[in-house]
Amino acid sequence: MGFVTKCKFGQLLGFWLEGYGWGILLCCSSDRVHRAAGGSLSGLFLQSVILVVVFCIDALVDESVILVHLCSVTKAGSMAEPKSEHTKYKDPKQPLNIRIRDLMNRMTLAEKIGQMIQIEKANATHEKLRDYAFGSILSTGGSVPRNEDSARGLGQHGESVSARDPELVKRIGVATALEVRATGIPYAFAPCIALELLAFLMRLHHALRYADPRWGRCYESYSEDHKIVQAMSEMVIGLQGENPNRKGVPYVGGKDKVLACAKHFVGDGGTVKGIYENSTVTDWHTLLSIHMPAYYNSIINGVGTIMVSYSSWNGVKMHANRDLVTKFLKDTLKFRGFVISHYQAIDKITTPVLANYTYSVEKGILVGIDMGSSLFYIMAISNYTDFIDIVTSLVEKNIVPMSRIDDAVKRILRVKFVMGLFENPLADFSLARRDFAREAVRKSLVLLKNGNNGESPLLPLPRNAESILVAGSHANNLGLQCGGWTITWQGMSGNKLTTGTTILDAIKAAVSSNTQVVYEENPDGNFAKSKNFDYAIVVVGEPPYAEFHGDNLNLTIPKPGPDTITNVCGSVKCVVVLISGRPLVIEPYLPSIHALVAAWLPGSEGKGVTDVLFGDYGFTGKLSQTWLKNVNQLPMNFGDPHYDPLFPFNFGLTTNPM
């Protein structure tokens, strides 16, 4: 099995990925035909801190274009091509700018516009790729890599930062890059370097940062502390590699690395009331000193792409803000990669959406957006020809200067050349080990309570108990452990999405062979009392969600979680393991809980949880965000005069290994 692709100048072969749910194919670099054959053409599933799901393209196109379910290839060749001293863009020994210039000089306006378009996979027929020279193909949700059994199931952003270890985050990036590249996808829309904030006030020139866990993307961020978020931009180096020669320019260090994308520029975690796509209301100094540092660090670390936010700054939509996108990001910070739009965000420049498509296209390009998932996605569905006609007309009328088109294409090609896709467009397999994901989980757990007043600590748990009760909706469910962006946009429930270890199975593996483990998802109090259990482990939390679907004004534990806690913990000594993307209201149940662990969204490696519960390793994690008592306290941030949390920022109890 294999695939063949034949495209025009300025295009590249390879898979691209929106780190949270999309797969993208970059078409080939010339009229060559690339053929891949042999081996098991399968992919790996990845659920990681910054890349929760890998989707490859899932479409079968004409024989001269693409055969999909191709997530990886083991052997590649190409048809002979006449050598020419003039085709400098194909020569990797040539300086980068000469290669870019040589290729651009060969491209027509239509081919340059094609570089700025992602056609949706369902429409990616041979004829369209041939006739329109599209630069990339977007594969939306539902295209799932198969045979993912060797992939790590790493947790989400918020989990990894609890370890307070930038080096660990870098290693997570390295592991992520290896597995993503093995699927044939060389681009991850990650890391998310938003801050978990609500609003900003200036008091005596001191910016008070207000955390708001009601935001649906809370778990995608690293922290409410901009210094922590800035430090965690080391993820870029893990994903792309570290440039040994020069800082501040796009760099991807080989076939085992992937292109990174810092997002969402800028301030999306600080919107009013934590509402998705709302406005961040703050002054320039606060935007610069609180929200911007992580972008500066990412650029210094060589990030190749930056994604613009749906949100607004003081009422001006980011996708319509040339001062920030071009004048500051490109001109002041000297960002040399390409700027990509958020999904369908260009269409939202007008109200209502698509009220004036010509204006939206014009505005988006002039603002400085080079490529993306709206300016390009909307054409992918039906009216990509309208986009081509509109841009062509805007250029011919000099409304959009040719220099702006050339700038966008130069940036896109620079990144493609740096990625090595002209030389190595096809993927290598990389077998993964799950032990690293397990390490990341155990370092990220935060112990919030360990024993009631006057009682000895409950943790670590004894392995040789006579009988123990395991309860809760999340104890035996990989999908709930992984959270949103897993296989599908909103995640899924159940144990069939990937291989891994549920917390229940991990408990059974951890205890003595003589210990009876009884699992009852939602037992009543009489059941818990009557069985004389030595102790109970209750695993409850949130359902999977992503983006605005996760906006939550009350932050309560979903039913039947509260009943499970009350019934079990009121009858037997219990440890509650909370699976969530953010702090939830737990105070009403805290008196009956003997030990409380914030496990965040740990991914597929449940043994990382039991490693610490049973004392193979000690608890070391610290809160990267304030844990509220109730939502009436919001907004609230450490350093605030009315700061009165249930557990403060940076809190975390420790235990010693047994």
C-alpha positions as CSV (number, residue, x, y, z in Angstrom):
1,M,0.0,0.0,0.0
2,G,1.2,3.5,-0.7
3,F,0.4,6.8,-2.1
4,V,1.3,9.0,-5.1
5,T,1.1,12.7,-5.2
6,K,1.7,15.1,-8.1
7,C,1.4,18.8,-7.6
8,K,2.8,22.1,-8.8
9,F,5.6,24.5,-7.8
10,G,5.5,25.9,-4.3
11,Q,3.8,22.9,-2.7
12,L,5.1,20.4,-0.3
13,L,4.3,16.8,0.6
14,G,3.8,15.9,4.3
15,F,1.2,15.9,7.0
16,W,0.4,18.9,9.2
17,L,-1.5,18.8,12.4
18,E,-3.6,21.2,14.4
19,G,-2.4,19.9,17.8
20,Y,-6.0,19.8,19.0
21,G,-7.9,18.0,16.3
22,W,-6.8,18.6,12.7
23,G,-4.5,16.9,10.3
24,I,-3.1,18.8,7.3
25,L,-1.3,17.6,4.2
26,L,1.3,19.9,2.6
27,C,1.5,19.1,-1.1
28,C,4.6,18.3,-3.1
29,S,7.4,20.7,-4.0
30,S,7.4,20.3,-7.8
31,D,6.1,18.3,-10.7
32,R,7.9,15.2,-9.3
33,V,5.9,12.2,-8.3
34,H,6.7,10.8,-4.9
35,R,5.7,7.2,-4.3
36,A,5.8,5.4,-0.9
37,A,5.5,1.7,-0.6
38,G,6.0,-1.2,1.9
39,G,5.5,-1.6,5.6
40,S,2.5,-1.2,7.8
41,L,1.0,2.2,7.0
42,S,-0.4,3.0,10.4
43,G,-0.3,5.8,12.9
44,L,0.0,6.3,16.6
45,F,-2.5,7.9,18.9
46,L,-1.0,10.6,21.1
47,Q,-2.7,12.2,24.1
48,S,-0.2,14.6,25.5
49,V,0.3,17.7,27.5
50,I,0.3,19.9,24.4
51,L,-1.0,17.6,21.7
52,V,-3.9,15.6,22.8
53,V,-4.9,14.0,19.5
54,V,-3.2,13.1,16.3
55,F,-5.4,13.0,13.2
56,C,-4.0,12.0,9.9
57,I,-5.7,12.5,6.6
58,D,-8.5,10.1,5.9
59,A,-9.5,10.5,2.3
60,L,-8.9,8.5,-0.9
61,V,-8.2,10.6,-3.9
62,D,-7.4,9.9,-7.5
63,E,-4.4,7.6,-8.0
64,S,-2.1,10.4,-9.0
65,V,-2.8,12.4,-5.8
66,I,-3.2,10.8,-2.4
67,L,-4.0,7.5,-0.8
68,V,-4.9,8.1,2.8
69,H,-5.0,6.3,6.1
70,L,-1.3,6.9,5.4
71,C,0.1,8.0,8.7
72,S,3.6,6.7,8.2
73,V,5.8,5.4,5.4
74,T,8.8,3.2,5.6
75,K,10.3,3.5,2.1
76,A,10.2,6.3,-0.5
77,G,11.5,7.0,-4.0
78,S,10.9,9.5,-6.7
79,M,10.9,9.6,-10.5
80,A,14.0,10.8,-12.2
81,E,14.0,14.5,-12.9
82,P,16.1,16.5,-15.3
83,K,19.0,18.2,-13.4
84,S,19.3,21.9,-13.8
85,E,21.7,24.4,-12.4
86,H,18.8,26.9,-12.2
87,T,16.7,24.9,-9.8
88,K,18.5,26.2,-6.8
89,Y,15.5,25.7,-4.5
90,K,16.0,22.0,-4.7
91,D,19.6,22.2,-3.6
92,P,19.9,22.0,0.3
93,K,23.5,23.3,0.1
94,Q,22.2,26.7,-1.2
95,P,21.6,29.4,1.4
96,L,18.0,29.5,2.6
97,N,17.1,32.9,1.1
98,I,18.4,31.9,-2.3
99,R,16.3,28.7,-2.3
100,I,13.2,30.8,-1.3
101,R,13.9,33.4,-3.9
102,D,14.5,30.9,-6.7
103,L,11.3,29.1,-6.0
104,M,9.2,32.2,-5.7
105,N,10.6,33.5,-9.0
106,R,9.1,30.4,-10.6
107,M,5.7,30.8,-9.1
108,T,2.7,32.5,-10.6
109,L,0.3,34.7,-8.6
110,A,-2.2,31.8,-8.6
111,E,0.4,29.5,-7.1
112,K,1.4,32.0,-4.5
113,I,-2.2,32.4,-3.5
114,G,-2.4,28.6,-3.4
115,Q,0.2,28.6,-0.7
116,M,-2.2,30.6,1.5
117,I,-5.1,28.1,1.1
118,Q,-5.9,25.0,3.0
119,I,-8.5,22.9,1.1
120,E,-10.6,20.6,3.3
121,K,-9.7,17.0,2.7
122,A,-13.2,16.0,1.5
123,N,-12.7,18.3,-1.4
124,A,-9.1,17.5,-2.1
125,T,-9.6,15.8,-5.5
126,H,-6.9,15.3,-7.9
127,E,-8.4,17.8,-10.3
128,K,-8.6,20.5,-7.6
129,L,-5.0,20.0,-6.5
130,R,-3.8,20.0,-10.0
131,D,-5.8,23.1,-11.1
132,Y,-5.5,25.3,-8.0
133,A,-2.0,24.4,-6.6
134,F,-3.2,24.4,-3.0
135,G,-0.4,24.5,-0.5
136,S,-2.0,22.4,2.2
137,I,-4.9,20.1,2.9
138,L,-6.9,20.3,6.2
139,S,-8.2,17.1,7.6
140,T,-10.8,17.9,10.3
141,G,-12.0,15.7,13.1
142,G,-12.7,12.0,12.5
143,S,-9.6,10.9,10.8
144,V,-8.0,8.7,13.4
145,P,-4.5,7.1,13.2
146,R,-4.8,3.3,13.6
147,N,-2.7,0.8,15.5
148,E,-1.8,3.3,18.2
149,D,-0.9,0.7,20.8
150,S,2.7,1.9,21.2
151,A,2.0,5.5,21.8
152,R,2.3,7.3,25.1
153,G,-0.8,8.8,26.6
154,L,0.6,12.0,28.2
155,G,-1.6,14.4,30.2
156,Q,-2.7,17.9,29.5
157,H,-0.8,21.2,29.9
158,G,-2.1,22.0,33.3
159,E,-0.9,18.7,34.6
160,S,2.7,19.0,33.4
161,V,3.2,22.4,35.0
162,S,2.3,21.1,38.5
163,A,5.8,19.5,38.4
164,R,7.4,23.0,38.1
165,D,10.0,21.5,35.8
166,P,10.7,23.2,32.5
167,E,13.2,20.4,31.7
168,L,10.4,17.8,32.0
169,V,8.2,19.9,29.8
170,K,11.0,20.0,27.2
171,R,11.3,16.2,27.4
172,I,7.5,16.0,26.9
173,G,8.0,18.0,23.8
174,V,10.7,15.6,22.6
175,A,8.5,12.6,23.2
176,T,5.6,14.3,21.5
177,A,7.6,15.2,18.4
178,L,8.9,11.6,18.0
179,E,5.4,10.1,18.1
180,V,3.7,12.8,16.0
181,R,6.4,12.6,13.3
182,A,6.0,8.8,13.3
183,T,2.4,9.3,12.0
184,G,3.6,11.4,9.1
185,I,2.6,14.7,10.7
186,P,5.4,17.2,11.1
187,Y,3.3,20.1,12.6
188,A,1.8,20.5,16.0
189,F,-0.5,23.4,16.9
190,A,1.1,23.7,20.3
191,P,2.1,24.9,22.8
192,C,-0.8,27.0,24.2
193,I,0.9,29.8,26.1
194,A,-2.2,31.6,27.3
195,L,-2.5,32.6,30.9
196,E,-5.4,31.4,33.0
197,L,-6.6,34.9,33.8
198,L,-9.9,36.9,33.9
199,A,-9.1,40.6,33.8
200,F,-6.4,43.0,34.6
201,L,-6.4,46.0,36.9
202,M,-3.7,48.5,37.5
203,R,-3.1,49.5,41.1
204,L,-0.1,51.7,41.7
205,H,1.3,50.2,38.5
206,H,1.0,46.6,39.9
207,A,-0.9,44.3,37.6
208,L,-3.2,42.0,39.5
209,R,-3.8,38.8,37.7
210,Y,-7.1,37.2,38.3
211,A,-7.4,33.5,37.6
212,D,-10.7,32.2,36.3
213,P,-11.1,28.5,36.0
214,R,-14.5,29.0,34.4
215,W,-12.7,29.4,31.0
216,G,-13.2,26.3,28.9
217,R,-9.6,26.2,27.8
218,C,-8.2,26.5,31.3
219,Y,-6.6,23.1,31.2
220,E,-4.8,24.0,27.9
221,S,-2.8,26.7,29.7
222,Y,0.2,26.3,32.0
223,S,-0.6,28.7,34.8
224,E,-2.1,31.9,36.1
225,D,1.5,33.1,36.7
226,H,3.1,34.6,33.6
227,K,6.6,33.7,34.8
228,I,5.7,30.0,34.8
229,V,4.0,30.2,31.4
230,Q,7.1,32.0,30.1
231,A,9.4,29.3,31.5
232,M,7.3,26.5,30.0
233,S,7.8,27.9,26.5
234,E,10.8,25.4,26.6
235,M,8.2,23.1,25.1
236,V,9.1,24.8,21.7
237,I,12.7,23.5,22.0
238,G,11.4,20.0,22.9
239,L,9.2,19.9,19.8
240,Q,11.5,21.6,17.3
241,G,14.9,21.1,18.7
242,E,17.4,23.8,19.6
243,N,19.2,25.8,17.0
244,P,22.9,25.4,17.6
245,N,23.9,28.4,15.6
246,R,21.3,31.2,15.9
247,K,18.5,32.2,18.2
248,G,15.3,33.9,17.1
249,V,14.8,32.2,13.7
250,P,12.5,29.3,12.8
251,Y,14.2,26.0,13.3
252,V,13.2,22.4,13.1
253,G,16.1,20.0,13.9
254,G,15.5,16.9,11.8
255,K,13.1,14.2,10.9
256,D,12.4,13.4,14.6
257,K,11.2,16.9,15.3
258,V,7.9,18.8,14.5
259,L,7.1,22.4,13.8
260,A,5.6,24.1,16.8
261,C,2.9,26.8,17.0
262,A,2.7,29.3,19.9
263,K,-0.9,30.2,20.5
264,H,-3.2,32.1,20.8
265,F,-1.8,35.6,20.1
266,V,-2.5,37.4,22.4
267,G,-4.4,37.6,25.7
268,D,-7.0,34.9,25.1
269,G,-6.8,33.7,28.7
270,G,-7.6,37.1,30.1
271,T,-11.1,37.7,28.5
272,V,-13.8,39.3,30.6
273,K,-15.6,36.7,32.7
274,G,-13.5,34.0,31.1
275,I,-15.9,33.8,28.2
276,Y,-14.5,32.2,25.1
277,E,-13.8,34.7,22.2
278,N,-14.5,37.6,24.5
279,S,-12.4,40.8,24.9
280,T,-9.4,41.2,27.1
281,V,-9.7,44.6,28.7
282,T,-6.3,45.9,29.8
283,D,-3.7,48.6,29.0
284,W,-0.7,48.2,26.8
285,H,1.8,47.9,29.7
286,T,-0.1,45.0,31.2
287,L,-0.6,43.3,27.9
288,L,3.1,43.7,27.2
289,S,4.4,42.6,30.6
290,I,1.9,39.8,31.5
291,H,0.7,38.2,28.2
292,M,3.6,38.9,25.8
293,P,6.7,37.4,27.5
294,A,5.9,33.8,26.6
295,Y,5.7,34.8,22.9
296,Y,9.0,36.6,23.1
297,N,10.6,33.5,24.6
298,S,9.0,31.3,22.0
299,I,10.4,33.4,19.2
300,I,13.9,33.4,20.8
301,N,13.5,29.6,20.9
302,G,12.8,29.5,17.2
303,V,9.1,28.8,17.0
304,G,8.0,28.5,13.4
305,T,4.4,29.6,13.6
306,I,2.1,31.7,15.8
307,M,-1.7,31.4,15.8
308,V,-3.9,34.4,16.3
309,S,-6.6,34.3,19.0
310,Y,-10.4,34.5,18.5
311,S,-10.4,37.0,21.3
312,S,-10.2,40.8,21.2
313,W,-8.1,43.4,22.9
314,N,-10.1,46.3,24.3
315,G,-12.8,45.5,21.8
316,V,-10.6,45.1,18.7
317,K,-10.6,41.6,17.3
318,M,-7.1,40.2,17.1
319,H,-7.7,39.0,13.6
320,A,-8.3,42.6,12.7
321,N,-5.4,44.1,14.7
322,R,-2.6,45.1,12.4
323,D,-0.8,47.0,15.2
324,L,-0.3,43.8,17.1
325,V,0.1,41.2,14.3
326,T,2.3,43.1,11.9
327,K,3.7,46.1,13.7
328,F,4.5,44.4,17.0
329,L,4.8,40.7,16.3
330,K,6.5,40.8,13.0
331,D,8.3,44.2,13.0
332,T,9.1,44.8,16.7
333,L,9.6,41.2,17.9
334,K,11.2,40.2,14.5
335,F,9.1,37.0,14.1
336,R,10.3,35.3,10.9
337,G,7.9,32.4,10.8
338,F,4.3,32.6,9.5
339,V,1.2,33.7,11.3
340,I,-1.8,31.3,11.1
341,S,-5.4,32.2,11.8
342,H,-7.6,30.4,14.2
343,Y,-10.3,28.1,12.8
344,Q,-12.8,30.2,10.7
345,A,-11.7,33.3,12.6
346,I,-11.3,35.5,9.5
347,D,-14.9,34.9,8.7
348,K,-15.7,36.4,12.2
349,I,-14.1,39.7,11.5
350,T,-17.5,41.0,10.5
351,T,-20.7,40.8,12.5
352,P,-22.6,38.8,11.5
353,V,-20.1,36.2,10.3
354,L,-19.4,36.4,6.6
355,A,-21.4,39.6,6.3
356,N,-18.8,40.9,3.8
357,Y,-16.5,38.2,2.7
358,T,-14.4,40.4,0.4
359,Y,-13.7,42.8,3.3
360,S,-12.8,39.9,5.6
361,V,-10.3,38.5,3.2
362,E,-8.8,41.9,2.5
363,K,-8.6,42.8,6.2
364,G,-7.1,39.4,7.2
365,I,-4.3,39.5,4.7
366,L,-3.5,43.2,5.4
367,V,-3.5,42.6,9.1
368,G,-0.6,40.2,8.5
369,I,-2.2,36.7,8.6
370,D,-0.2,34.5,6.2
371,M,-2.0,31.2,6.5
372,G,-4.6,29.5,8.5
373,S,-7.9,27.8,9.3
374,S,-10.6,30.2,8.2
375,L,-9.2,32.5,5.6
376,F,-8.4,29.2,4.1
377,Y,-10.8,26.7,5.7
378,I,-14.0,28.5,4.5
379,M,-12.7,28.1,0.9
380,A,-12.1,24.5,1.6
381,I,-15.8,23.8,2.0
382,S,-17.3,25.6,-1.0
383,N,-15.9,29.0,-2.0
384,Y,-12.2,28.6,-2.3
385,T,-12.6,29.8,-5.9
386,D,-14.2,32.9,-4.5
387,F,-11.2,33.5,-2.3
388,I,-8.8,33.0,-5.2
389,D,-10.8,35.5,-7.4
390,I,-11.1,38.0,-4.5
391,V,-7.3,38.0,-3.7
392,T,-6.4,38.1,-7.4
393,S,-8.7,41.1,-7.9
394,L,-7.4,42.8,-4.7
395,V,-3.8,42.4,-5.9
396,E,-4.6,43.6,-9.5
397,K,-6.3,46.7,-8.0
398,N,-3.3,47.2,-5.6
399,I,-5.7,47.1,-2.7
400,V,-3.5,44.2,-1.4
401,P,0.0,45.0,-2.6
402,M,2.0,42.2,-4.2
403,S,4.6,42.7,-1.5
404,R,2.1,41.5,1.1
405,I,1.4,38.3,-0.8
406,D,5.2,37.7,-1.3
407,D,5.8,38.3,2.4
408,A,3.2,35.7,3.3
409,V,4.5,33.1,0.8
410,K,8.2,33.8,1.7
411,R,7.3,33.1,5.4
412,I,5.5,29.9,4.5
413,L,8.3,28.6,2.3
414,R,10.9,29.6,4.8
415,V,9.3,27.3,7.3
416,K,8.8,24.5,4.9
417,F,12.5,24.6,3.8
418,V,13.6,24.7,7.5
419,M,11.5,21.7,8.2
420,G,13.4,19.8,5.6
421,L,10.2,18.7,3.7
422,F,11.8,19.3,0.3
423,E,14.4,16.7,1.2
424,N,12.5,14.4,3.6
425,P,8.8,14.7,2.9
426,L,7.8,11.3,4.2
427,A,7.7,9.9,7.7
428,D,9.8,7.5,9.6
429,F,8.3,5.1,12.2
430,S,9.3,5.7,15.8
431,L,8.3,3.1,18.5
432,A,7.3,4.7,21.7
433,R,7.5,3.8,25.3
434,R,4.8,4.5,27.8
435,D,7.1,4.8,30.8
436,F,7.8,8.4,30.1
437,A,4.1,9.3,30.2
438,R,3.8,7.5,33.5
439,E,6.7,9.6,34.9
440,A,5.0,12.8,33.8
441,V,1.8,11.8,35.5
442,R,3.3,11.0,38.9
443,K,5.3,14.2,38.9
444,S,2.2,16.2,38.2
445,L,-0.2,15.0,40.8
446,V,-1.0,17.5,43.6
447,L,-1.8,16.2,47.1
448,L,-4.3,18.6,48.6
449,K,-5.2,16.8,51.8
450,N,-3.8,13.8,53.7
451,G,-5.7,12.9,56.8
452,N,-8.2,14.6,59.0
453,N,-7.2,16.6,62.1
454,G,-5.8,14.4,64.8
455,E,-5.5,11.4,62.5
456,S,-2.5,9.9,60.9
457,P,-2.0,10.4,57.1
458,L,-3.9,8.0,54.9
459,L,-1.3,8.1,52.1
460,P,0.7,6.2,51.0
461,L,-1.9,3.5,50.9
462,P,-1.0,0.0,52.1
463,R,-0.8,-2.7,49.4
464,N,-1.7,-5.6,51.6
465,A,-5.2,-4.7,52.7
466,E,-7.8,-7.4,52.9
467,S,-10.3,-5.6,50.7
468,I,-10.7,-2.2,49.2
469,L,-13.4,-0.4,47.3
470,V,-12.9,1.5,44.1
471,A,-15.7,3.8,43.1
472,G,-16.5,6.6,40.8
473,S,-17.3,7.3,37.1
474,H,-13.7,8.0,36.2
475,A,-12.1,4.9,37.8
476,N,-12.5,2.7,34.8
477,N,-12.7,5.0,31.8
478,L,-9.7,5.9,29.6
479,G,-11.7,8.5,27.7
480,L,-12.5,10.4,30.9
481,Q,-8.9,10.2,32.0
482,C,-7.8,11.8,28.7
483,G,-10.3,14.6,28.4
484,G,-11.1,16.8,25.4
485,W,-9.3,16.8,22.1
486,T,-8.8,13.0,22.3
487,I,-9.6,11.4,19.0
488,T,-12.5,13.8,18.6
489,W,-12.9,17.5,19.3
490,Q,-14.9,17.0,22.5
491,G,-13.2,13.8,23.5
492,M,-15.1,10.6,24.3
493,S,-16.0,8.2,27.0
494,G,-15.0,4.6,27.2
495,N,-11.9,2.3,27.0
496,K,-11.8,1.7,23.2
497,L,-10.1,4.9,22.1
498,T,-6.6,3.7,22.7
499,T,-4.5,1.3,24.6
500,G,-3.6,2.4,28.1
501,T,-4.3,1.6,31.8
502,T,-7.3,2.8,33.7
503,I,-6.8,3.8,37.3
504,L,-8.9,0.8,38.3
505,D,-6.6,-1.6,36.4
506,A,-3.6,0.2,37.8
507,I,-4.9,-0.3,41.4
508,K,-5.4,-4.0,40.8
509,A,-1.8,-4.3,39.5
510,A,-0.4,-2.3,42.5
511,V,-2.0,-4.2,45.4
512,S,-1.1,-7.6,46.8
513,S,-2.4,-10.6,45.0
514,N,-4.3,-11.4,48.2
515,T,-6.2,-8.1,48.3
516,Q,-9.8,-8.2,47.1
517,V,-10.5,-5.1,44.9
518,V,-14.2,-4.4,44.6
519,Y,-15.4,-2.0,41.9
520,E,-18.8,-0.3,42.2
521,E,-19.2,2.8,40.1
522,N,-21.8,4.6,42.4
523,P,-22.5,2.5,45.5
524,D,-24.9,3.6,48.2
525,G,-23.8,4.2,51.8
526,N,-25.1,0.8,53.0
527,F,-23.0,-1.1,50.4
528,A,-19.9,0.8,51.5
529,K,-20.5,0.2,55.2
530,S,-21.6,-3.5,55.0
531,K,-18.4,-4.8,53.3
532,N,-15.9,-3.7,55.9
533,F,-13.5,-2.3,53.4
534,D,-10.0,-1.3,54.7
535,Y,-10.2,1.9,52.6
536,A,-11.8,3.2,49.4
537,I,-10.5,5.1,46.3
538,V,-13.0,7.3,44.7
539,V,-12.2,8.6,41.2
540,V,-14.6,11.3,40.0
541,G,-14.4,14.5,37.9
542,E,-15.5,16.3,34.7
543,P,-16.6,14.9,31.4
544,P,-14.4,15.6,28.4
545,Y,-14.8,19.1,26.8
546,A,-12.9,21.5,24.6
547,E,-13.0,25.2,23.9
548,F,-16.3,27.0,24.6
549,H,-18.1,23.8,25.4
550,G,-16.1,23.8,28.6
551,D,-17.1,27.3,29.7
552,N,-18.7,26.7,33.2
553,L,-20.2,29.2,35.5
554,N,-20.6,27.0,38.6
555,L,-17.6,24.6,38.5
556,T,-19.4,21.9,40.5
557,I,-18.5,18.3,40.3
558,P,-20.9,16.7,37.8
559,K,-23.4,14.2,39.1
560,P,-23.3,11.5,40.4
561,G,-19.8,12.5,41.6
562,P,-21.0,14.3,44.8
563,D,-23.2,11.4,45.8
564,T,-20.4,8.9,45.2
565,I,-18.1,11.0,47.5
566,T,-20.8,11.4,50.2
567,N,-21.9,7.7,50.2
568,V,-18.4,6.3,50.2
569,C,-16.4,8.7,52.2
570,G,-19.1,8.9,54.9
571,S,-18.8,5.1,55.4
572,V,-15.1,4.2,55.0
573,K,-11.8,6.0,54.9
574,C,-11.3,7.2,51.4
575,V,-9.0,9.0,49.1
576,V,-10.7,11.1,46.3
577,V,-8.8,11.4,43.0
578,L,-10.2,14.3,41.1
579,I,-10.0,14.1,37.3
580,S,-10.5,17.6,35.9
581,G,-9.0,20.3,33.7
582,R,-9.2,22.9,36.4
583,P,-10.1,23.4,40.1
584,L,-13.6,22.4,41.0
585,V,-15.8,23.3,44.0
586,I,-14.8,20.6,46.5
587,E,-15.2,22.4,49.9
588,P,-18.6,21.0,50.8
589,Y,-17.3,17.5,50.7
590,L,-13.8,18.1,52.1
591,P,-14.6,17.3,55.8
592,S,-15.6,13.7,54.9
593,I,-12.7,13.2,52.5
594,H,-9.6,11.7,54.2
595,A,-7.2,12.4,51.3
596,L,-7.6,14.5,48.2
597,V,-5.5,14.3,45.0
598,A,-5.8,16.6,42.0
599,A,-4.8,14.3,39.1
600,W,-5.9,16.8,36.4
601,L,-6.2,15.0,33.0
602,P,-3.6,12.3,33.3
603,G,-4.0,10.6,30.0
604,S,-3.8,6.9,29.3
605,E,-1.2,6.0,32.0
606,G,-3.2,5.2,35.2
607,K,-0.2,3.6,36.7
608,G,1.3,7.0,37.1
609,V,-1.4,7.7,39.6
610,T,-1.0,4.5,41.6
611,D,2.8,4.9,41.6
612,V,2.2,7.8,44.0
613,L,-0.9,6.6,45.8
614,F,0.9,3.4,47.0
615,G,4.2,5.1,47.7
616,D,6.6,4.0,45.0
617,Y,7.2,7.7,44.6
618,G,6.4,10.6,46.8
619,F,4.0,13.5,46.0
620,T,5.9,16.5,44.8
621,G,3.5,18.5,42.6
622,K,2.4,22.1,43.3
623,L,-0.7,24.0,42.2
624,S,-0.2,26.1,39.1
625,Q,-3.5,27.9,39.8
626,T,-5.5,29.0,42.8
627,W,-8.1,26.5,44.1
628,L,-11.3,28.4,44.9
629,K,-13.8,27.8,47.7
630,N,-16.8,28.8,45.5
631,V,-17.4,30.7,42.3
632,N,-18.6,33.8,44.2
633,Q,-14.9,34.5,45.0
634,L,-14.1,34.9,41.3
635,P,-12.1,36.8,40.0
636,M,-9.3,35.9,42.4
637,N,-5.6,35.7,42.1
638,F,-2.6,35.3,44.4
639,G,-1.5,38.7,45.7
640,D,-5.0,40.1,45.7
641,P,-6.1,41.8,49.0
642,H,-9.2,39.6,49.2
643,Y,-7.3,36.4,48.4
644,D,-8.9,33.6,50.4
645,P,-8.7,30.4,48.5
646,L,-9.4,26.8,49.6
647,F,-5.8,26.0,48.5
648,P,-3.4,28.8,47.5
649,F,-1.4,29.0,44.3
650,N,1.8,26.9,44.7
651,F,0.2,24.7,47.4
652,G,1.0,21.0,47.5
653,L,1.6,18.5,50.3
654,T,4.5,16.1,50.0
655,T,5.1,12.5,51.0
656,N,8.1,10.3,51.0
657,P,8.4,7.1,49.1
658,M,7.8,3.9,51.1
